[in-house]
Amino acid sequence: MSNLILGNDQWNEQAVLYDLDLLQNGDPLEKGEIWSFPCGHFAGLKHRENTPFGDVILTGGTISYMVAYPSNEVLWSTDQSGNNTHSVEILPSGNIVLANSHGNDVRLFRTSALLAGDTETAKTYTSYPFFCTHGVLWDPVYECLWVLGDHHLAAWRVVGEGVDECLEPMEGKFYSLAEVGNGGHDLIPDLTDSRYLLCSPNAGVLRFNKETGVFEDHFLQEKGHYKAFSPAEDGSFVFANSDKSFRRRDLTGWYKQAWCVDHAGILRFSSDGTPEETRIYAEKAAFYKVRSFYGKYL
């Protein structure tokens, strides 16, 4: 594990990168800060490598951004994100997708136009309805966009090229979350097997078999609300679990959003395979999502 953790600090309204190797035992997360970008109120957060725009940090919020990493050059932004933007993705074309939980839609922005210097077209988008959308994830193996909502998981194909791209639901690829707790939060690849996604509904973290359409047990099933859960290449995970029992302090004393946590959770495995959880706390930060600094799609 690189020991780099990316977080969306809603208290300080910034995307922030921490290097855990800079911390001594008991140090707050802030002592490991090596990069940040102020982006207002936001929930969506991703790092993507080798996109048409290079290495980028994507944020989805009241104003959504694509910024070059590590220079912080703003490559694109929009104040037309939608209502309560929760997730963001960049397609291989360079077009950006935003997921809106209260707006009940997915917005496909024609940001690939920036490659030709067309900033006006890059501001435009097409809206696709999807109830309470919380996650969007490009799948390079199945060549589709996975979309996670409060009640369903679906796969959409990308049709067309460049600024003419559009999204179409794939027949037979619409799955109910009713039997696994509804309340979809995060959607990520399973780095150990490309046939699977990891999905976090209210029941905890589950594996989803893309070939059979079946949700399968996971070792963190039924352990609370994981707002974010991301793998690292060494098999460890970084997570944000909004269960109040994991907090060191009562966030309502200085930050009232009950969905945030004051720490980054880290999950590693002992030699016998037993999961071991640790938490590194911040002095004054409130995270909705924390992620391992992993920029590949899969």
C-alpha positions in Angstrom: 0.0 0.0 0.0 1.3 3.4 -0.9 -0.1 4.8 2.4 -1.7 7.7 0.5 -5.3 8.4 1.4 -7.6 10.9 -0.4 -10.4 12.4 1.6 -13.3 14.8 1.0 -13.1 17.0 4.1 -16.6 18.6 4.3 -15.7 20.6 7.3 -12.9 22.4 5.6 -14.5 22.0 2.2 -11.4 20.6 0.5 -10.2 17.5 -1.2 -7.1 16.5 0.7 -4.3 13.9 0.4 -2.5 12.4 3.4 0.7 10.4 3.5 0.4 8.1 6.4 4.2 7.4 6.4 4.6 11.0 7.8 2.7 10.1 10.9 4.0 8.9 14.3 1.7 6.9 16.6 -1.1 9.1 17.9 -0.5 11.9 15.3 -3.6 13.4 13.8 -4.2 13.0 10.1 -3.5 16.6 9.5 0.2 16.1 10.1 0.3 13.8 7.0 -1.3 16.3 4.6 0.7 16.7 1.4 -1.9 18.1 -1.1 -5.2 19.8 -1.0 -7.7 21.6 -3.3 -10.5 23.9 -2.0 -13.7 22.9 -3.8 -16.6 24.0 -1.6 -19.3 21.5 -0.4 -18.9 18.2 -2.2 -19.4 14.5 -1.8 -18.1 12.9 -5.0 -14.3 12.2 -5.2 -12.0 10.2 -7.4 -8.4 10.0 -8.6 -7.9 8.9 -12.2 -4.6 8.3 -13.9 -3.8 8.4 -17.6 -7.1 10.1 -18.7 -7.2 12.2 -21.9 -6.4 15.1 -19.6 -3.5 13.3 -17.7 -3.7 12.5 -14.0 -6.7 14.2 -12.4 -8.7 14.6 -9.3 -12.5 14.7 -9.8 -14.9 16.2 -7.3 -18.7 16.3 -7.5 -20.5 18.9 -5.4 -22.3 22.3 -5.5 -19.5 23.1 -8.0 -17.8 20.1 -9.6 -14.2 20.2 -10.7 -11.6 18.3 -12.7 -8.2 19.4 -11.6 -4.7 18.3 -12.8 -2.8 16.4 -10.1 -0.5 17.5 -8.5 -0.5 21.0 -10.1 -4.1 22.0 -9.0 -4.7 23.5 -12.4 -8.5 23.7 -12.9 -9.2 21.9 -16.2 -13.0 22.1 -15.9 -15.7 23.1 -13.5 -19.5 23.5 -13.5 -22.1 25.0 -11.3 -24.7 22.8 -13.1 -23.8 19.6 -11.2 -27.4 18.9 -10.1 -29.0 18.3 -6.8 -26.8 16.7 -4.1 -24.1 15.3 -6.3 -22.7 12.1 -4.8 -20.3 10.6 -7.3 -18.2 11.5 -10.4 -16.5 9.5 -13.1 -14.5 10.3 -16.3 -15.1 8.1 -19.3 -12.3 7.0 -21.6 -13.4 9.7 -24.1 -12.8 12.5 -21.5 -16.5 13.1 -20.9 -17.5 13.5 -17.2 -20.4 11.8 -15.5 -22.1 13.2 -12.3 -24.6 11.3 -10.1 -27.2 13.3 -8.3 -29.0 11.7 -5.3 -31.7 14.3 -4.8 -31.9 15.2 -8.4 -32.5 11.6 -9.3 -30.4 11.8 -12.4 -27.0 11.1 -14.1 -25.5 14.0 -16.0 -23.2 13.3 -18.9 -21.0 16.4 -19.6 -19.4 16.9 -23.0 -16.0 17.7 -21.5 -14.2 15.9 -24.3 -14.8 19.1 -26.2 -12.0 20.6 -24.1 -9.5 18.5 -26.1 -10.3 20.6 -29.1 -10.4 23.8 -27.1 -14.2 24.1 -27.1 -15.0 25.4 -23.7 -18.6 26.2 -24.4 -19.6 22.7 -25.5 -17.8 21.3 -22.4 -20.4 23.2 -20.3 -23.3 21.3 -21.8 -24.8 18.0 -20.6 -27.5 15.4 -21.1 -29.6 14.3 -18.1 -30.6 10.6 -17.6 -33.2 9.8 -14.9 -32.1 7.3 -12.2 -33.6 7.3 -8.7 -31.4 8.6 -5.8 -28.2 8.0 -7.7 -25.1 7.6 -5.4 -22.5 5.9 -7.5 -21.1 5.9 -11.1 -18.2 3.7 -12.2 -16.6 3.0 -15.6 -15.9 -0.7 -16.2 -13.1 -1.1 -18.8 -13.5 -4.9 -18.9 -17.3 -4.9 -19.7 -17.1 -1.5 -21.4 -20.0 -0.1 -19.5 -20.9 2.5 -16.9 -22.3 1.0 -13.7 -24.8 3.2 -11.9 -25.8 2.7 -8.3 -29.0 4.2 -6.7 -30.9 3.8 -3.5 -32.9 0.9 -4.8 -31.1 -0.4 -7.9 -27.8 -1.2 -9.7 -27.7 -0.9 -13.4 -25.2 -1.1 -16.4 -25.4 1.4 -19.2 -23.5 1.3 -22.5 -21.8 4.3 -24.0 -23.0 4.9 -27.6 -21.3 7.3 -30.0 -18.0 9.1 -29.7 -16.6 12.3 -28.2 -19.2 15.1 -27.8 -21.8 12.8 -29.5 -21.6 10.2 -26.7 -24.8 9.2 -25.0 -25.8 6.6 -22.4 -28.3 3.7 -23.0 -29.5 1.1 -20.4 -28.2 -2.4 -21.2 -31.0 -4.9 -21.5 -31.3 -7.3 -18.6 -28.7 -5.3 -16.5 -31.0 -3.8 -13.9 -30.8 -5.3 -10.4 -32.8 -4.6 -7.3 -31.1 -3.9 -3.9 -34.3 -4.8 -2.0 -33.0 -8.1 -0.7 -29.7 -6.7 0.4 -30.8 -3.6 2.3 -31.3 -0.9 -0.3 -29.5 2.4 0.4 -26.7 2.1 -2.1 -23.7 4.3 -1.1 -20.4 3.4 -2.9 -19.5 1.4 -5.9 -15.9 0.2 -6.6 -14.0 -2.5 -8.5 -12.9 -5.7 -6.9 -9.2 -5.7 -7.7 -8.9 -9.4 -7.0 -11.4 -10.5 -9.7 -12.7 -8.4 -12.6 -15.9 -10.4 -12.6 -17.0 -8.6 -9.4 -17.8 -5.1 -8.1 -17.9 -4.1 -4.4 -21.1 -2.4 -3.4 -22.1 -0.9 -0.1 -25.8 -0.7 0.5 -27.2 -0.4 4.1 -26.4 -4.0 4.8 -22.6 -3.3 4.7 -20.2 -4.2 1.9 -21.2 -6.9 -0.7 -19.6 -8.4 -3.7 -21.7 -8.2 -6.9 -21.1 -10.8 -9.6 -21.4 -9.0 -12.9 -21.9 -12.3 -14.8 -24.7 -13.8 -12.7 -26.2 -10.6 -11.3 -26.1 -11.9 -7.8 -25.0 -10.1 -4.6 -22.7 -12.3 -2.5 -21.5 -12.2 1.1 -18.5 -10.1 2.0 -16.6 -10.1 5.3 -17.9 -6.6 6.1 -21.6 -7.5 5.5 -24.0 -6.1 8.1 -21.4 -3.9 9.8 -22.9 -0.4 9.3 -23.1 2.2 6.6 -20.0 2.4 4.5 -20.2 5.7 2.7 -16.9 4.9 1.0 -14.8 1.7 0.7 -11.8 1.4 -1.6 -9.2 -1.3 -2.2 -5.4 -0.8 -2.5 -3.2 -3.0 -4.6 -1.7 -4.8 -1.6 -5.1 -6.1 -0.6 -5.8 -3.6 2.1 -8.8 -1.2 2.1 -9.6 2.3 3.2 -13.1 3.1 4.4 -15.5 5.7 5.9 -18.2 4.1 8.1 -20.7 6.6 9.5 -21.6 4.4 12.4 -21.3 6.7 15.4 -19.7 4.0 17.6 -16.5 4.4 15.5 -16.1 8.1 16.3 -13.7 9.5 18.8 -15.8 12.6 19.4 -19.4 13.6 18.9 -19.4 15.3 15.5 -22.6 17.2 16.3 -20.6 19.4 18.7 -18.9 21.1 15.8 -20.2 19.6 12.6 -23.8 18.5 12.5 -23.9 16.2 9.5 -24.4 12.8 11.0 -23.1 11.0 7.8 -19.6 12.2 8.3 -16.7 10.7 10.3 -13.7 12.2 12.0 -11.2 9.6 10.8 -9.9 7.4 8.0 -10.5 3.7 8.5 -7.9 1.2 7.3 -8.4 -2.5 6.9 -5.5 -4.9 6.7 -5.3 -8.7 7.1 -3.2 -10.7 9.5 -1.1 -13.7 8.3 -4.1 -16.0 8.9 -6.5 -13.8 6.9 -8.2 -12.2 9.8 -9.3 -8.6 9.1 -7.8 -6.0 11.4 -9.3 -2.5 11.5 -7.5 0.7 12.6 -8.6 4.3 12.5 -6.5 7.4 12.2 -8.3 10.5 13.6 -8.2 14.1 12.5 -8.2 17.0 14.9 -10.8 19.0 12.9 -12.1 17.4 9.8 -15.3 15.6 8.7 -15.1 13.1 6.0 -18.0 11.7 3.9 -15.6 9.7 1.8 -12.0 8.5 2.2 -10.2 6.5 -0.5 -6.9 4.8 -1.2 -5.0 6.9 -3.7 -5.6 4.5 -6.5 -6.2 6.0 -9.9 -6.8 3.1 -12.2 -10.3 2.0 -13.3 -9.6 -1.6 -12.4 
